[in-house]
Amino acid sequence: MKVLLINGSPKAKGNTSIALAEMVKVFESEGVETELIHVGGRDIRGCIGCFKCFELGHCVFKDIVNEVAPKFIEADGLVIGAPVYYSKPNATVLAFLDRLFASTNKVDKTMKVGASVVICRRGGASSSFDMLNKYFGMNGMVTAGSQYWNMVYGREPGEAAQDAEGLQTMRTLARNMTFLMKSIALGKEQFGYPKREQWIATHFIR
């Protein structure tokens, strides 16, 4: 099993890092390989809807998105960690995810396990959490839950370490993800993956 963790915070050693590190400890204790990549401090432009990735199999912009895409394809699980800015995940991580998922559109992501983790001072965590989970839902991925919504509180760097419930939520999330990945692997062996129909695109034309 392998999990790819994305730190979308511009602060590499901030509260998002603390939350993800709590998960990494559990994954490693369960024998799950992890790789954590910090994208929040990078210059990542948004998707321009050129659809060239549908032809090329990769994004036309040569940056960290194309470096991470093969790692995402190989991973059994994906964790997205992001701080909350104005009741939504920060813009850099959203630009990264739009292009990551679009440029891997031809790769079947069915039954990969996804989890979003959000960090905020006080409010906006639920709406940010909901926004990130949509990337998983529209790609046939399984969304992992915990004992509460996957959120940790803290404003100043380091404050997340004081959120005992939030850190416990992270540990529970990591254990649940591990169980899901192992169970899915066993299910694939015995039953195979669900049959996929050819995509039907609905367009209403007057």
ABEGO torsion letter per residue (X at the ends): XBBBBBBABABAABAAAAAAAAAAAAAAAAGBBBBBBBAAABBBBBBAGAGAAAAAGBBABBBAAAAAAAAAAABABBBBBBBBBGGBBBAAAAAAAAAAAAAAAABBABGBBBBBBBBBAABGAAAAAAAAAAAAAAAGBBBBBBABBBBBBEABBGAAAABAAAAAAAAAAAAAAAAAAAAAAAAAAAAEBBBBBBBBBBBBBX
